[in-house]
């Protein structure tokens, strides 16, 4: 049987100063078997990692560093820097030692039905890396360094001052229909012209950009890598380029900018996983202004948590506020940025393990997944209080979710799930459809579990749902398409990877173009394999274009400028 990698992951980033790890010599079999061979251990002259846990399996120093890097690259996002769990289960050393190296290798290689991908079957980790990771997570977790204002200001780089930037748009690109495409494993984003389907430019960014966000004006594009590096990109330049960067921590996921009238583009905010905090910055330069820690007590059991991570942030359209979702403590913070010196924050008790979410169609209510509690928490940002906690399926993962006017239940919002093959449809209009508000009014059947993203558009009659983290390869490569006018009808299932001519790749992140008549998908292949962007005609559900380019390495999220700027989903 193939050797297989350690149990856990999907999502996270390297430490701020970490570099690409070197490959270690081949490791044959388990360490226990190695030491029983005659003639002495081949590791006798190799410097070993000195664990403070005598029950942890042996590792060389080089293996430990490789494991540390892989964990921050691919595992910490779900399981936490300190491995206390959130979207993924806790990976505490004692529990991992009870499972043992061989069992952990199997979990990592094949994945789990709960949404963890098979890193071996997807060829995202080698057999050697899987073996290293199975031993690494049996070691006590190393504590990353803190990251304060001194370090943040030292990392800040204002490349092009505001006064030296263009006074008008210097290119002829239809910026409202540009897509910012994450190239996960190369630490880049590709800007693709949605009209011509041509790559405008490829820009170096942080590793595995989690999201791209637009300023209210649509001029500036902000990206945050999972290594905490933020890029501010000026789309008005002849060729769009980065005009400022900053590192806000060593592990990050979220960024947004002020959208309330009178504060257009002025304030940027970024949330970090490590250290657990959020940072307010000058929106035009990224100069750091204020850091706020999120360490504290869980809302329910009132127990201190050392790692309450900022999972997602959105900017309110109706108040000068940011909605900040703190994962482990289950608190939603409404941060009023009108006076940063005298910061006012409303703390809302919601549910633990908050993750991603989006606005309802009115942009008054924010719906966010508390995925390990199988719940969608709803915040009324006008009243500044919790509207409801709605029980849904197993491990909801909506991305931003999807809004439409249901033919029977009125305005609704929907999420897919990592842990089952359902789509939960929730009523969102307590004024005109009170009987349906904050209830699951429909449960649709997706073609597989492991859904990461779901999407529709105000001009579309379709709902597109992926299953990128399903353990089934056919499901990974396919999407379900529902007819919003006839939701009693089963979804059409389309193998997007096959349309692209790609045999190995996860299909993920549907994103509409500016006009709502095309939906774009990433075919996320192995780093050393082939990937593509597939453009489908939304009305006919037929293939329109396949974008292939050697620069499109591991594409994942795609963010249309207009839709992201205006929160259209």
SEDOLUM-328514 format. One line per field, with one value per residue (C-alpha): x, y, z; residue in three letters; residue number from 0. Coordinates in steps of 0.1 Angstrom, whole numbers, plus 2048, in hexadecimal, padded with zeros to 3 digits. Example, Ala and Ser with C-alpha at 12.3 -4.5 7.8 and 13.67 -1.06 7.14 Angstrom:
2
X = 87B/889
Y = 7D3/7F5
Z = 84E/847
code = ALA/SER
pos = 0/1
END
This chain:
569
X = 800/80C/819/802/804/7F9/7D7/7CA/7C5/7BB/7C3/7DF/7FE/822/832/83B/860/85E/86E/867/871/88C/885/893/8A3/88A/87C/876/85C/853/86E/868/86F/88F/89E/898/8AE/8CF/8F0/8E4/8CC/8D3/8C9/8E5/8F8/8DA/8D1/8AF/893/892/86D/862/849/859/83C/83F/84F/872/879/898/89B/897/877/869/86E/85E/840/83E/83D/823/80D/80C/807/7EB/7DE/7DD/7C0/7A8/7B9/7C9/7ED/7EB/7D7/7B9/7A1/786/77A/790/793/7AC/7CE/7DC/7FB/7EE/7D0/7E5/7FD/7E0/7D7/7FA/80F/801/7DD/7E5/7F6/7D6/7C0/7D7/7DB/7B6/7A5/784/75F/75D/76F/794/7A3/7B8/7DB/7E9/7CE/7CF/7F5/7F8/810/829/82B/84A/838/81A/831/842/821/813/830/831/80D/817/830/826/81D/838/82D/831/83F/829/825/81F/820/846/848/82A/839/85A/849/835/841/831/83D/82B/81F/7FC/807/81B/7FF/7E9/7CE/7B9/7B7/7D5/7CB/7AD/7A3/77E/788/765/768/78B/790/7AA/7B4/7C7/7E5/7E8/809/81D/814/805/7E4/7DC/7C7/7B1/79D/77A/772/790/798/7BC/7D4/7DC/7F8/804/80E/823/80F/80E/80C/7EA/7D5/7B5/7A0/7A3/78E/787/786/764/770/77B/79D/7B1/7B4/7BF/7CB/7D5/7EB/7E8/80B/7FE/80C/7F4/7F7/7E6/7E3/7DB/7C5/7C8/7EC/7F5/7FC/7EC/807/80D/811/814/819/818/81A/800/80A/815/7F3/7D5/7B5/7A1/7A2/789/786/76E/74E/738/731/74C/766/76B/78C/79A/79D/7A9/7A6/7B7/7B2/7CC/7CC/7EE/7F2/7CC/7C3/7B6/7C8/7BB/7CF/7CF/7BC/7D2/7F4/7EF/800/7F7/7E2/7D5/7D7/7BC/7C1/7A4/7B2/798/77C/763/740/730/747/75A/77B/79A/7A6/7C9/7C2/7A1/7A7/797/787/774/76E/754/74E/72B/719/702/719/73E/745/758/748/764/75E/773/775/77C/76A/74A/749/73F/74E/73F/75D/754/771/764/77C/79A/7A9/78A/780/75C/754/733/73A/71F/71C/716/724/746/75D/751/75F/754/733/722/706/6E2/6D4/6CB/6EE/6DF/6E4/705/704/723/72A/733/73E/747/726/712/703/6FF/700/6EC/6F5/6DE/6F8/6DE/6D3/6F5/6E9/6E6/6C7/6C9/6DE/6D1/6D9/6E3/6F6/719/735/726/73F/72D/74A/734/715/6FA/6DB/6BC/696/687/667/656/669/674/698/6AF/6D5/6E5/704/714/725/747/738/71A/70B/6EF/6EA/6D7/6C0/6B7/69B/6A9/68C/67D/668/653/659/65B/64F/66E/688/6A7/69B/6A7/68B/69B/6B6/6C4/6D9/6FC/70F/728/734/752/743/758/744/722/718/6FC/6F6/6D9/6D6/6D8/6BF/6DB/6EB/70E/71D/73F/74B/770/779/764/779/769/77E/760/74E/76D/76E/749/730/70A/6F4/6D1/6B5/6A9/687/682/695/681/693/6B5/6D5/6E7/70A/726/74A/75D/780/777/76B/78E/79F/7AF/7AF/7BC/7AE/794/77A/772/766/74B/74C/736/742/737/718/70C/70C/72C/738/75D/76C/78F/79C/7B5/7CF/7EF/80C/81F/801/7E8/7CE/7B5/799/778/75E/73B/71E/705/6E6/6EE/704/71C/741/74C/771/78E/7AB/7CC/7EE/80E/80B/7EA/7F8/7DF/7C4/7AA/795/78B/77C/76B/772/74E/73D/757/755/72F/72B/717/711
Y = 800/823/836/852/873/881/887/8A9/8C7/8DF/901/915/927/927/93B/95E/958/934/92B/90E/8EF/8D8/8B4/89B/87A/85E/84E/829/819/822/82F/811/7F9/80C/80A/7E4/7DE/7CD/7E1/7FF/81C/82F/84E/849/867/87C/899/890/8A7/8A7/8A5/8AC/890/86E/85C/870/85C/866/880/890/8B5/8B8/8A3/8B8/8D8/8C9/8BE/8E1/8F1/8D9/8DD/903/901/8E8/8DF/8FC/90D/8F1/8E3/902/90D/8FD/8DF/8E5/8E0/8F4/8EB/8CC/8B6/8BD/8AD/8AB/896/87D/875/873/85B/844/842/83B/843/82A/834/859/852/841/85E/877/864/85C/879/876/878/897/8AD/8A7/8A2/884/893/873/86B/88F/88D/8AC/89B/880/85F/86C/88D/879/863/882/893/874/876/89C/89F/887/8A1/8BF/8DD/8F7/91A/934/957/973/990/9B3/9D7/9D8/9B9/9C5/9E7/9D8/9C2/9DF/9E9/A07/A00/A1C/A3A/A46/A67/A53/A3D/A44/A5E/A4A/A27/A22/A02/9F8/9DA/9D6/9D5/9CD/9AB/9A2/982/97F/95A/94A/935/923/911/92B/948/95D/96B/96C/989/97C/992/985/993/985/968/972/975/99A/993/97B/98B/97E/97E/96B/945/936/956/94F/96C/98A/9A8/9C9/9EC/9FD/A11/9F2/A00/9ED/9C7/9B9/995/983/964/949/953/975/989/9A4/9B3/9D4/9D3/9F2/9E8/A0B/A06/9FE/9DB/9D6/9D3/9D1/9F3/9E9/9C9/9C0/9A1/9A1/97F/95C/94D/961/95D/97E/9A2/9BD/9E2/9FD/A00/A18/A39/A53/A38/A2A/A17/A29/A0D/9E9/9CD/9AB/98E/975/951/956/96A/96B/98F/9A8/9C6/9E8/9F9/A17/A0B/A1D/A13/9F6/A09/9F7/A0C/9F5/9D1/9C0/99E/985/96E/968/953/93D/94B/92C/91A/93A/928/93A/932/93B/93A/94A/950/96A/955/96E/993/9A7/9CC/9D9/9EE/9FE/A09/A11/9EE/9CF/9AD/998/973/963/93E/92C/943/945/96B/983/9A5/9C4/9DC/A00/A11/A35/A3C/A25/A36/A2F/A0E/A03/9DE/9CB/9A7/98E/96B/955/931/922/91A/936/934/944/955/970/98A/984/996/9B5/9B7/9BC/999/986/960/94D/928/91B/8FB/8E4/8EC/8E5/908/928/947/965/988/9A6/9C1/9DD/9D4/9C7/9A6/981/97A/954/934/91D/8F7/8EA/8CC/8BF/8D9/8F5/906/921/937/956/941/947/95E/95B/960/93E/938/92B/93A/95C/969/94D/947/925/911/8F1/8D9/8C8/8AB/8A1/8A4/8BD/8E2/8F5/911/92A/945/968/980/985/9A2/994/96F/96C/948/93E/954/943/920/906/907/8EF/8D4/8CD/8AF/8B6/89C/896/8A3/8B9/8D8/8F7/911/919/935/945/968/981/97C/956/93A/922/917/908/8F2/8E1/8C3/8C9/8B7/898/878/86C/877/87A/890/8A6/8AD/8B5/8CF/8CE/8E8/8EE/900/91B/91C/8F7/8EB/8CB/8BF/8AD/8C0/8BB/8AE/8BA/8AD/8CD/8BE/8A7/8C4/8D3/8B3/8AF/88D/898/8B7/8C4/8DC/8F8/91C/926/94B/95F/97A/99E/998/978/964/950/93C/934/915/90C/8EA/8E7/8CD/8C2/8DB/8C7/8BF/8D1/8EA/900/91A/90E/927/91B/92C/931/930/911/900/8F8/8FC/91E/921/90E/924/911/921/914/931/924/90E/901/91B/91C/93B/954/976/98B/9B0/9BD/9A0/9A2/9C8/9C7/9A7/996/971
Z = 800/7F9/816/820/831/851/85C/856/843/82A/82A/83C/839/83E/85A/851/84C/840/81F/807/819/80C/803/81C/812/80C/82C/828/83D/861/879/890/874/86B/88D/88E/870/875/873/886/87D/85C/871/88A/87D/874/88B/89B/8A6/8CC/8D5/8F8/8F6/8FA/8EA/8C9/8AC/8A2/888/87A/87D/857/858/874/860/842/857/866/844/836/854/851/82C/82B/84E/867/856/860/87E/88E/894/8B7/8A8/8BF/8A1/891/86E/872/891/8AC/8A5/8C9/8CB/8E5/8CF/8B0/8C1/8C9/8A5/89B/87D/864/86B/868/846/83A/844/834/814/80E/821/834/82C/843/82A/82E/80C/803/800/7F2/7D9/7CC/7CA/7DF/7F7/7EF/802/813/81E/82A/840/84E/856/867/87F/881/88F/8AB/8B7/8CE/8B7/8B5/8BF/8A3/8AC/8B5/89C/8A9/89C/89B/884/870/869/860/846/837/814/803/7E0/7CD/7E3/7DC/7CC/7B2/7A7/788/78A/771/764/74D/73C/726/73A/744/768/774/763/76E/783/79E/79E/7BA/7AF/7D0/7D0/7BE/7D4/7B8/7AA/785/779/75C/745/746/724/710/727/726/743/74A/762/77D/79E/7BA/7DB/7FB/7FB/7F3/7F1/804/7F7/7E0/7EA/7D8/7E5/7E3/7C5/7B2/7AD/7C7/7CB/7EC/7F0/810/80F/829/833/83F/821/813/7F1/7E6/7C0/7AC/78E/77E/774/750/75D/77F/79A/7BF/7CF/7F3/808/82D/842/85D/86D/864/85B/84D/83B/838/82C/822/81F/82B/815/829/818/820/829/806/804/823/83C/835/84E/84F/866/870/87C/88D/8A1/8A7/89F/886/879/86D/852/83B/81C/803/811/829/845/865/87D/898/8A2/8B7/8C6/8C6/8E1/8FC/909/8F6/8F6/904/91D/925/923/918/8F5/8EA/8C4/8BA/895/87F/865/84F/84C/838/836/83E/823/83D/859/85D/86A/862/86B/87A/881/89C/897/8B7/8D0/8BB/8BC/8A0/8A4/895/893/88E/87B/87D/89A/89A/8B9/8CD/8BD/8C4/8C0/8C4/8CF/8C5/8D3/8B5/8B3/8B5/897/881/85E/83D/834/820/81F/817/7F9/80E/81D/83F/84C/84C/84C/857/85B/87D/86B/888/898/878/87B/868/87E/872/87D/879/873/874/897/8A1/8AF/8A8/893/894/895/87A/87B/859/84C/855/854/83F/828/814/809/805/7FF/7E5/7E4/7CF/7D1/7D5/7C2/7E2/800/7F5/7FA/805/80A/806/812/808/821/825/838/824/801/809/802/81D/811/82C/82B/830/830/853/847/82A/82F/855/856/841/851/860/858/840/826/80D/80E/7EB/7E2/7D5/7C1/7DD/7FF/803/7F5/7F8/7E4/7D7/7C0/7AC/79E/79E/778/779/77D/787/7A7/7A3/7BF/7C1/7D5/7D3/7F3/7ED/7F1/7D0/7B2/79A/7B3/7B8/793/78F/799/79F/78D/79B/789/7A1/791/796/7B5/7B8/799/7A0/797/777/77E/767/768/763/764/747/733/739/72F/751/762/785/795/7AD/79F/7B6/7BB/7A2/79B/784/76C/76F/75A/769/749/74F/76C/771/782/78D/784/79F/795/7A6/7A8/78E/779/763/76F/75D/760/751/746/742/731/74E/739/724/73E/721/71F/713/718/727/733/734/73A/74A/763/770/78C/7A6/7A0/7BC/7C5/7A9/7B2/798/79E/79B/7AE/7CA/7CC/7D0/7E3/7C7/7CE
code = UNK/UNK/UNK/UNK/UNK/UNK/UNK/UNK/UNK/UNK/UNK/UNK/UNK/UNK/UNK/UNK/UNK/UNK/UNK/UNK/UNK/UNK/UNK/UNK/UNK/UNK/UNK/UNK/UNK/UNK/UNK/UNK/UNK/UNK/UNK/UNK/UNK/UNK/UNK/UNK/UNK/UNK/UNK/UNK/UNK/UNK/UNK/UNK/UNK/UNK/UNK/UNK/UNK/UNK/UNK/UNK/UNK/UNK/UNK/UNK/UNK/UNK/UNK/UNK/UNK/UNK/UNK/UNK/UNK/UNK/UNK/UNK/UNK/UNK/UNK/UNK/UNK/UNK/UNK/UNK/UNK/UNK/UNK/UNK/UNK/UNK/UNK/UNK/UNK/UNK/UNK/UNK/UNK/UNK/UNK/UNK/UNK/UNK/UNK/UNK/UNK/UNK/UNK/UNK/UNK/UNK/UNK/UNK/UNK/UNK/UNK/UNK/UNK/UNK/UNK/UNK/UNK/UNK/UNK/UNK/UNK/UNK/UNK/UNK/UNK/UNK/UNK/UNK/UNK/UNK/UNK/UNK/UNK/UNK/UNK/UNK/UNK/UNK/UNK/UNK/UNK/UNK/UNK/UNK/UNK/UNK/UNK/UNK/UNK/UNK/UNK/UNK/UNK/UNK/UNK/UNK/UNK/UNK/UNK/UNK/UNK/UNK/UNK/UNK/UNK/UNK/UNK/UNK/UNK/UNK/UNK/UNK/UNK/UNK/UNK/UNK/UNK/UNK/UNK/UNK/UNK/UNK/UNK/UNK/UNK/UNK/UNK/UNK/UNK/UNK/UNK/UNK/UNK/UNK/UNK/UNK/UNK/UNK/UNK/UNK/UNK/UNK/UNK/UNK/UNK/UNK/UNK/UNK/UNK/UNK/UNK/UNK/UNK/UNK/UNK/UNK/UNK/UNK/UNK/UNK/UNK/UNK/UNK/UNK/UNK/UNK/UNK/UNK/UNK/UNK/UNK/UNK/UNK/UNK/UNK/UNK/UNK/UNK/UNK/UNK/UNK/UNK/UNK/UNK/UNK/UNK/UNK/UNK/UNK/UNK/UNK/UNK/UNK/UNK/UNK/UNK/UNK/UNK/UNK/UNK/UNK/UNK/UNK/UNK/UNK/UNK/UNK/UNK/UNK/UNK/UNK/UNK/UNK/UNK/UNK/UNK/UNK/UNK/UNK/UNK/UNK/UNK/UNK/UNK/UNK/UNK/UNK/UNK/UNK/UNK/UNK/UNK/UNK/UNK/UNK/UNK/UNK/UNK/UNK/UNK/UNK/UNK/UNK/UNK/UNK/UNK/UNK/UNK/UNK/UNK/UNK/UNK/UNK/UNK/UNK/UNK/UNK/UNK/UNK/UNK/UNK/UNK/UNK/UNK/UNK/UNK/UNK/UNK/UNK/UNK/UNK/UNK/UNK/UNK/UNK/UNK/UNK/UNK/UNK/UNK/UNK/UNK/UNK/UNK/UNK/UNK/UNK/UNK/UNK/UNK/UNK/UNK/UNK/UNK/UNK/UNK/UNK/UNK/UNK/UNK/UNK/UNK/UNK/UNK/UNK/UNK/UNK/UNK/UNK/UNK/UNK/UNK/UNK/UNK/UNK/UNK/UNK/UNK/UNK/UNK/UNK/UNK/UNK/UNK/UNK/UNK/UNK/UNK/UNK/UNK/UNK/UNK/UNK/UNK/UNK/UNK/UNK/UNK/UNK/UNK/UNK/UNK/UNK/UNK/UNK/UNK/UNK/UNK/UNK/UNK/UNK/UNK/UNK/UNK/UNK/UNK/UNK/UNK/UNK/UNK/UNK/UNK/UNK/UNK/UNK/UNK/UNK/UNK/UNK/UNK/UNK/UNK/UNK/UNK/UNK/UNK/UNK/UNK/UNK/UNK/UNK/UNK/UNK/UNK/UNK/UNK/UNK/UNK/UNK/UNK/UNK/UNK/UNK/UNK/UNK/UNK/UNK/UNK/UNK/UNK/UNK/UNK/UNK/UNK/UNK/UNK/UNK/UNK/UNK/UNK/UNK/UNK/UNK/UNK/UNK/UNK/UNK/UNK/UNK/UNK/UNK/UNK/UNK/UNK/UNK/UNK/UNK/UNK/UNK/UNK/UNK/UNK/UNK/UNK/UNK/UNK/UNK/UNK/UNK/UNK/UNK/UNK/UNK/UNK/UNK/UNK/UNK/UNK/UNK/UNK/UNK/UNK/UNK/UNK/UNK/UNK/UNK/UNK/UNK/UNK/UNK/UNK/UNK/UNK/UNK/UNK/UNK/UNK/UNK/UNK/UNK/UNK/UNK/UNK/UNK/UNK/UNK/UNK/UNK/UNK/UNK/UNK/UNK/UNK/UNK/UNK/UNK/UNK/UNK/UNK/UNK/UNK/UNK/UNK/UNK/UNK/UNK/UNK/UNK/UNK/UNK/UNK/UNK/UNK/UNK/UNK/UNK/UNK/UNK
pos = 0/1/2/3/4/5/6/7/8/9/10/11/12/13/14/15/16/17/18/19/20/21/22/23/24/25/26/27/28/29/30/31/32/33/34/35/36/37/38/39/40/41/42/43/44/45/46/47/48/49/50/51/52/53/54/55/56/57/58/59/60/61/62/63/64/65/66/67/68/69/70/71/72/73/74/75/76/77/78/79/80/81/82/83/84/85/86/87/88/89/90/91/92/93/94/95/96/97/98/99/100/101/102/103/104/105/106/107/108/109/110/111/112/113/114/115/116/117/118/119/120/121/122/123/124/125/126/127/128/129/130/131/132/133/134/135/136/137/138/139/140/141/142/143/144/145/146/147/148/149/150/151/152/153/154/155/156/157/158/159/160/161/162/163/164/165/166/167/168/169/170/171/172/173/174/175/176/177/178/179/180/181/182/183/184/185/186/187/188/189/190/191/192/193/194/195/196/197/198/199/200/201/202/203/204/205/206/207/208/209/210/211/212/213/214/215/216/217/218/219/220/221/222/223/224/225/226/227/228/229/230/231/232/233/234/235/236/237/238/239/240/241/242/243/244/245/246/247/248/249/250/251/252/253/254/255/256/257/258/259/260/261/262/263/264/265/266/267/268/269/270/271/272/273/274/275/276/277/278/279/280/281/282/283/284/285/286/287/288/289/290/291/292/293/294/295/296/297/298/299/300/301/302/303/304/305/306/307/308/309/310/311/312/313/314/315/316/317/318/319/320/321/322/323/324/325/326/327/328/329/330/331/332/333/334/335/336/337/338/339/340/341/342/343/344/345/346/347/348/349/350/351/352/353/354/355/356/357/358/359/360/361/362/363/364/365/366/367/368/369/370/371/372/373/374/375/376/377/378/379/380/381/382/383/384/385/386/387/388/389/390/391/392/393/394/395/396/397/398/399/400/401/402/403/404/405/406/407/408/409/410/411/412/413/414/415/416/417/418/419/420/421/422/423/424/425/426/427/428/429/430/431/432/433/434/435/436/437/438/439/440/441/442/443/444/445/446/447/448/449/450/451/452/453/454/455/456/457/458/459/460/461/462/463/464/465/466/467/468/469/470/471/472/473/474/475/476/477/478/479/480/481/482/483/484/485/486/487/488/489/490/491/492/493/494/495/496/497/498/499/500/501/502/503/504/505/506/507/508/509/510/511/512/513/514/515/516/517/518/519/520/521/522/523/524/525/526/527/528/529/530/531/532/533/534/535/536/537/538/539/540/541/542/543/544/545/546/547/548/549/550/551/552/553/554/555/556/557/558/559/560/561/562/563/564/565/566/567/568
END
